């Protein structure tokens, strides 16, 4: 009898495959409270690499890291009407602490616009204090009715940026800069995920924002995933919290603001974009472990050689792990690293040593070939860049081949239900058509201009709606 597959095949049951992979690649477990998750070391290693890459880009954009409290007075959220209305169903509220009822309930942070503004209003006095560019890495809580690990959890990890500017134009430019130069650059060039940059429709906009910019990616099953958002907040929160500055002309003016965030949802996007029936495939630029050197047998010469190879690769800047656990069967270890999606395995046994070679197994395109041990360092640099480019090309090809140009709502629904995306002129859809799509569990993921760029307004001539089913 044939052995059952390690993972449920994606074509048979994509959600089950996703859950299988998270379990067997040891990425995360469900937490004890419904909707929470325990991120295991390998999964957290992926998130740490995301943090490192993103943090460098955020700092390059001029923002500084800070930290704001987890608990927010409930009264803060009620100051901005759209904001509290948008978040009310998701709030976790603490009413008792220290053995008694609190005088004022506190909300467990769902996002920090309100508490940040309370402090911005104290810190900003003059035009010389602007722009004020702050980011924080934190956890947030939004009570989730239909949780799914990494994609939708009651508690998740993220970064949230909050900025204040002297002018509308400056704020708008900064939100666009984060959208393109921080988020898109990271997602395309590190995650290897092809994303569509667009503008959310008014009904999909962040609660309290005047404009939301989004990055949408197509997953392996054709559904969309929102990978990150950058919001223009206008002066909504500035009015609510009286966040003002003294202008050069000596006038008291309200600031203009942005906020922007990306989260551990990106780990879910990574899995569903690049994973296959053998497990995860991690882009080399992101991978916590880019190469693993495996000893096939516990021979002293073999063990010495795998450690020597590991040291040489490490000295060359490769993130490498040496697997010398020869008390664990080789096949089991190979499958384990394959599940974890490590880009390259270098396998060394006694026969390889005799030939001066090692077996090079490439996870992303697949396949194995013997290579000279002495050429490994030089070869690996090119291999890792090739495989990085391949993942992005595959992501782009999937999106392009499964996106239909349509002209009617019926055609848009048909394309989305069949497991793809559709592009339809916004003039043919509008808000009424958007509501009609919702009846079929299809949403407008974003608006784009005819040439694929981000439109300057909701009703710009030629706007195209990208529609899909989504996570």
N, C-alpha and C positions, 0 to 999 in steps of 0.2 A: 504493500500500500504506500502511496505517495505521502510524504510528510505534509501536514497542514501548513499553510503559509504562516510566517511569523506575524504578519499584520493582515487584517481584513483588506482585501484588494480595494483600491480607491473606487474602481468602477462599480463594485458591488454595493458599497455603503460608505460614502465619503465621510459622514460624521463619525461612524464607528472606526474607520481608518485613522482619523484625526485623534480620537481618544486612545486608540491602541498605541499610536506612535508616541504620544505624550507619556503614557505609562511605561512602555518598553524601552524608550530612549532615556528614561529617568529624568524627565524634564520637570514634572510637577505632580502633585497629588491634590485631591480635593481637601479643603480644610474642614474642621469640625463644625463650623457654622455654615449653613447652606449659602453657596455663592462665594465662599472664600477659597483661597488656594495656598498650598505650601509649595514654594518654588524650590526645587531641588538644586544641588550645586551645579550640575551641568546646565540646567535651564537658567540659573542665575548668572552663570558665566556668560551666556549669550546676552543677557540683559546688561551685565557690566560692560561688555564690549560696545553695546549700543550706547550706553551712557557715556563712555569715553569718547566715542566718535562724535556724538551729538554735543557733548559739553564743550569740546574743542571748537566746534562750529558756532555754538551760542556765544562763547566768549569772544570769538573772532568778530561777531556781530556787535560787540560792545557791551553785552549784558554781563552783570555780575551775579553770582549766586548768593542767596539769602535764605532765611527760613522763617516761616510764619506758623502760628499755633495750629494744632489739629482741631481745637475746639473754637467755635465761632458763636458769639451771642446770637440768638435767634432773631433779635431785632435788627441786626445788620442786614440779613437777607431780605427783610420786608421793605427796606429802603428803596430798592429798585424793583418795581412791580413786575416787569416781564421776567426778570431773573428769578424771583421767588416762585412765580407761577410755573416757569419752565422746570424748576428743580423740585417743587413740592412733593411729587409722588415718589421721589428717590431719596428723600432725606432720612437720615438716622438722627433722632433727637434724644439727648440725654436730659431726663427730668429729675433724677435722683443721684446724689453722690454724697459720700461721707456719711451715709446713714440717714440723710434727710432730703426733703424735697428742695430743689434749687429755686431761688427767687425768680430767676429767669432761665428757661431752658437753654441749653447750648446745642448747636448742630455740629455733628462730626463732619469735618471739611468735605464738601462735594466738589469744590473748586474755590479759589481764594480771592476772586475779584473784590468781594465786599471787605474782607479784613485788610487786604492790601491797600484799598482806597482809604480806609480809616487812618492808616499810617502815612500814605502818600500826602494826605491833607495836612499832616503835621510836618512832614519833611520838606515839602515844596513851598517855598516862600516867594522866590523870584525867578525870572527867566534864566538866571545863571544856574539854577538847580535842574534845568531841563536840557536834553531829554534825560529822564530817569529810567534806567533799563535794568530790570530785576528778573532773575529766574530762580525757581526753587525746584529741587528734586524732593519728592515727597510721596506719601500715600494719600489716597482719597477714598471716600466711601459714597457709593450711590447704590441704593438698595435695588438689587436686580431680581426681576421676576423669573427670567429664563436664563440662568447662568450657564456659561460654557468656559472652561479653563482658558485663560489668556484673552479670549475674545470679549467676554462679558462677565465680569466678576463684581461682586458687591464691594470688595476692596481691591484696588489695583495700584501699581506704582507708576509714576509718571514724572515728567517735568512740566512746569507751567510757567510761562513768561508773562510778565506784567510790565507795561511801559506807559510813561506819561510824556507828552510832547507839547510844544508851544503852538503848533499849527495842525490843522487837518491834513495838509499835504505831507508833513513830516511823519505823522502817525500812519497814514495810508502807505507811504513808501516803506516804512519799517515793517509793517505787517506783510507786505509783498516780498520784502527782502527775506524775512524768516521763512515764508512759504517756499520761495525758490532757492535761495542760497544756503539755507540751513536744512530744511526738511527734504526738499526734492533732491538736493545734492547728496545727502546722506542715503536716502532710500534708493536712488538710482545707482550711485557709485560705490556704496558699501553693501547695502542689502541685496543689490542686484535685482531689484523689483521695478518694473516699468510702471510708473504712476501717471495718471492724468491729473493735471493741475486745473482747477476750475473754481467756480463761484457757486455757493449754495443758493438755492431759491429762498425767498422770504420764509416759507413754511419750514424749511430745514435749517434755518439760521440758528446760531447759538443764542440762548435766551439773554437778551440785553444788548446784543450786538447790532450794528447797522450794516455789517457785511461780514460774511464768513468765507474764507478761502479754504479749499479742501484739497487733499491728495487722495485719489481713489485708485485702488489696485484690483486687478482681476485675480481671483484665486483659482486653484486647479480645477474646481467644479464649475467655473464660469460666474460665480457670484462675486459681488463687489465687497471690498472692505475699505472703510475709511481709515487711512493710516495716520492722519494728523490734520490739525486745523489751525488756522491763524485768523484772528478776529479783529476787525475794526470796531471799537466800542463807541466811537464818536465821543459825545460828552455825557452820555447817559449816567455813568457811574460818578463822573465829576460833579454833575448836578446833585445827585443823591447824597454825596458825601462832602459837597462844597470844597472840592479840590481845585484850588485857584493859585495863580501866580501873579506877581507884579510885573507887567510888561516893561520893555525899554521905554515906552511912552508914558509910564507911570499909571497905567490902568490895571485894575484887577480883572483877570481873564480866567475862564475855565480852561483846564488842560484838555487835550485830546488824547485818547488812550487806545492801546491794543492789549490783547492777551492771546496766548497761543500754547498749544499742548500736544504732546505725543506720549504714548504709554506702553505698558507691557503688552498691549494689543498687538504691537509690532512683532512680538515673538510668535503669536498666532498667525500673523500674516506671513512670516518667514516660513513656518511649517507648511501652510496651505499653498503657498506660491511655489516652493521648490521641492517639497517632499515627493517621494515616489513610493512604489509598493515595497521597497526595501528599507524605507525609513526617511530620515531627514537628509537634506543636502545643504550644507552650510557654505555660504559664499566665503572664499578664502580671506578676503579683506576683513570680514567680520569674525571669522572662526576663532574661538578661544584656543583651540588646538588645530593648527593648520596641517600638521603631519604627525602621525604616530608611527614609531619604529617598533616592530613586533619581533621578538625572539620566537622562532618556531619551536625550538627545543632548548632544554636547559643545559646545553653544552657550554663549558667555560669560555671557549673561543668565541662562540656565538654571542654570549652575554657581553663579553668585552667589546665585541664589534658593534652591537646595537647601541651601547652607551657611547662609544666613540662617534658613531654617526649622529646620535642625538646631540652631543656636545658641538660637533661641527655645524649642524643645522642651527642650533641655538646661537652660536657665535655669528652666524650669517644673518641673524634677525628673524629666523623662522620660529613661530610659536609651536614648540614640539613637545611630545610626550613619549617616553620610552616605556613600552609594555613588556616587562620581563617576568610576567606572572606565569611561568611555565608549568605551575601546578594546576592551572586552568587550561582545559583543552584549547588548542589553537583555533579550531573552527568556531567555538563559542565566542572567543575574544574577537575574531574577525567580524562576526555577525554583529557583536555589540558595537564596535566602532563604526560599522556600516549604518546601523540604526541611528547612531548619534550624528552621522553625516560628516565626519571628519574628511576633509577634501582628499587627503593622500594617506595611504598606508604603505609603509616600506617594510617588507617582510624578509627576514633573514634566517636561514637555516644552514646546517653544515655543508650541504651541497652548494649553496650559494657562495659560501666562503671559499670553497675550492675554486670556483669560477671567477671570483672577484666581483660578483654581481649581487644585486638584491632585486626582489620582485616589487615592482612599483604598481600599486593598485590605485586607480583614480576613481573616486566616488561619483563625481559629477557627470562625466561622459560615460563612465563605466569602463571596464577592461583592465587587463593586467599585462605587463611586459617586463622582461628582465632588463636591468640597466646597470652599467658599471658603477660600482660604489664610489669610485673616485670622481664621477661626474655628477653625483646626486645634488650637491649644493648648487651648482650652476644650472642644472636642469630644472630644479624645483621652482626657481624664481619664474621661469617662463611658463611652466605648467600651471602654477597657481593663478597667474594673470590670464592665461587662456581659459581656465575653468570659470573664473570670475566673469569674463566677457560672455561665456556660453550661457550662464544662468540668466543674465540680463537679456540676451538675444532670445532665449526660449520664453521668457516672461513677456517680452514685447510681441513675439510671434503669436503667442496664445491670445493676447488681447486683440491684436489686429485681425486675426483669422476668425475670431468669434464675436466680432462687433458688426452689426448690420446697420446699413443706412435705410431708414424707413420714413414714411410720410404720414402714417396714421397711427392712432392710439392702439388699434387692434393689432397692427404689425409689431408695435413696440412690445406689447404684452406677450405676443407669440414668441418673439426673440428671447425675452427674459425668462419665460417659463421653460423654454428649450435649453436653458443653461448658457445664455450669452448676454451681451449688452446690445443696446440699440441707441442710435443717434437719430433724433427727430428734431426738426425745427421748433424752437420754443414758440414761435408764432402759431404752429399747428397744435400745440399742447396747452400752454397757459395754465393758470391755477386750477381751472375746472378740470382740465385733462389730467393734471397731477393728482387730483382727488380721485379721478376714475382709475388711474393706475394703482393707487393705494388699495382699492377694493380687490386687486389681484396680487397683493403683497409685492408690488413693484414700486420703486421709488425713483425720483430724479436724483441721481448721485451728484450731479453738478451741471452748471451751464458753462459752455466754452464758446469762444468766438469761432467763426467759420474756418479760420486758419489754424485752429487748435490752441490759440493763446487764451489767456484769462480775460474775459470781457470786463469793460470798465463799469458796466451797470447791469442791473437785472433785465432791463428792457432794451439793451443795445440792439440795433438792427442786425439781423443775421445770427443771433444767439442760437446755439444748438444745445438741446438737453441730452445728456448721457443718462440713460435709464437702465436699471437692472434690479434683480433681487439682491439682497445684501445681508451680511452678517451684522 
